[in-house]
Structures are given as C-alpha cells and as structure tokens.
Amino acid sequence: MIKVQVMLDILIVAICMGVLLWLFVFDKKSENVMHLLDDPISMISLITDLILYAWTNVWALALRTSQPPAYQRVLVTGGLIFVVTDFIYYYMWFFSEYRPNSWIDGAYMLAFGLIAFSAYMKGKY
C-alpha cells in the first residue's frame, strides 16, 4: 500500500510540474510543443526531469524523522541543480536565448561535479 501511495504522490507532483512547464516554458503555445515533439531526445529529457524532480520531492517529504547520509544529500542537491538547470536551458532554447559557454554550462558542471563527489563519498566513507 505504501508503494502505491508513493507512486501516486510522484505522479501527482509530476503532473503539477508538467502543468507549470506548460504555462511558463511553452507559454501556452502549441508551436513550442511541436518544436519539442520534433526532438524526441529533448522530450524524453524533460519528462525524465519531471519524474526526477517529483521523486526527489516525495523522497524528501517521506524523510520525517531520519537523517539521510551525507552522500545522499550531496547527490540530491546535485540532481536538483541539474533538473533546475535543465528547465532553464530548455526555456532559453525555446526562446533562442541560449549562448554556449555561459553560466548555464557552469551550472551543469556544478551538478555533475556534485553527483560525482557523492559517488566518491559513498565509496570512500
């Protein structure tokens, strides 16, 4: 029963994030959605970001009394930075504002660095 509740929570949060994505990123314009449908990798990436963000929120809310290990906190921080950076990147991509070697590339490197550091922490400690 608990697994069903967790899956429903993840689904609800992902749907809410999808609606926010529709309102703010796609700007309620179907041509932006068509632009995304032409690129299946981007579409899969955004769907994966929504699921990762929803899962992270549900996981964080489920930790009521226990304190996760340090490597898990670093991993979740890196994952959240990646998801937020990905949303910002796609927003900039839709409105043709993305410039290579800008701050957004640095944010991706920070996210990947934190994820790699969490793996090092897991193996080391």
Disulfide bonds with the S-S distance in Angstrom:
none
